[in-house]
Amino acid sequence: MKNIFNSEKVQELKHLLNKHERIVLTCHMRPDGDAVGSVLGLWHVLRAMGKDAHVVVPDRVPRSLHFLPGMKEIAVNTQYDPYCTRLVNEAGLIIMCDFNTPSRQGDLAPLIQGASCDKVLIDHHRGPDIKANVVFSFPEMSSTCELVFRLIAACGYYGYVDKAAATCILTGLITDTQNFSVNCNNPEVYEIQMRLLEKEADKKQIVDEAIKATSYDALRLNSFALLERLEIFEKHRSAVITLSKDDLKKFNYQKGDTEGLVNMPLGIRGIVSSIFLREDNDCIKVSARSKFDFPVCDICSDLYGGGGHLMAAGGEFNGSLEECRELLISHFKDYDRFLPKNIEKLEIS
């Protein structure tokens, strides 16, 4: 496995880790497998090194990730605000994982960004806009967990990786690559998987829990979304799913119930992009995925003030669900130039 890091940055990271005993690890709102896997994976390594490390997240972790070792030690800001504030204020070092702008931390952002301690950013999203002593930003990485593993190896800490740490890191790799089906053209990704399996990470358990497992209500909600709320825009080779608050309430929606829904229409032959609009209490959440290097990140950035990866992005819209949908539909034509030239026929009845 190649060393992709600037040696001076690696040495600065090691210096900060040696310098500080109290360390806080944090990630973005609505944490997914990569976010939770990266902070918990590092947390296990730091604890093995004897550090007083803690994980502070903006809001609750979805049920699909509750199997991860160390989950019970995570401090959730929306539930334990005073405790989280104390942990951050007492930290000598904050390690920020899997987000590139403060806004992705919501109400936790002022606390994290306002802390006067040393900071490190580890992320794989484009255009990082966060101040830190050391920034490791590699958008070409499959996941932040891949980046975390590479940093652990570069620092000489591989010996501290145990089954628990390996399980967390492999979870991020699996979820962000959709079980090694996207963003994994680099053969070294599979070498990293092998190393984590050597540490006894249980891949079957991870796939079963983080990807396959669902609740009865979640299954019904996703089925309803595909049957009643899926629209196909044939000319633009795009699929759009919209779910209102009433739709969500009808199926007893819980956080994480629609995880992966946006990916499903991409299985339709001839579809290039899939966009999911979900009505929350304060805004419309936008998730977008694509194939063939179609830049859904541009759609999310241009229309919804968001961003992300080329083929996996998100954003938010302040307005009604219908206004959000109409804005998207009216601008589809602006991105048709990015559609692949030779693509199989879209056959829908």
Secondary structure, DSSP 8 states (H G I E B T S, - for coil): ----S-HHHHHHHHHHHHH-SEEEEE--SS--HHHHHHHHHHHHHHHHTT-EEEEEESS---GGGTTSTTGGG-EETTT-HHHHHHHHHH-SEEEEES-SSGGGGGGGHHHHHH--SEEEEEE-SSS-----SEEEE-TTSS-HHHHHHHHHHHTT-GGG--HHHHHHHHHHHHHHTTTTTSS--STHHHHHHHHHHHTT--HHHHIIIIII---HHHHHHHHHHHHHSEEEEGGGTEEEEEE-HHHHHHTT--TTTTTTGGGGGGGSTT--EEEEEEE-SSSEEEEEEESTT--HHHHHHHHHS-EEETTEEEEEESS-HHHHHHHHHHHGGGGGGGS-SS-------
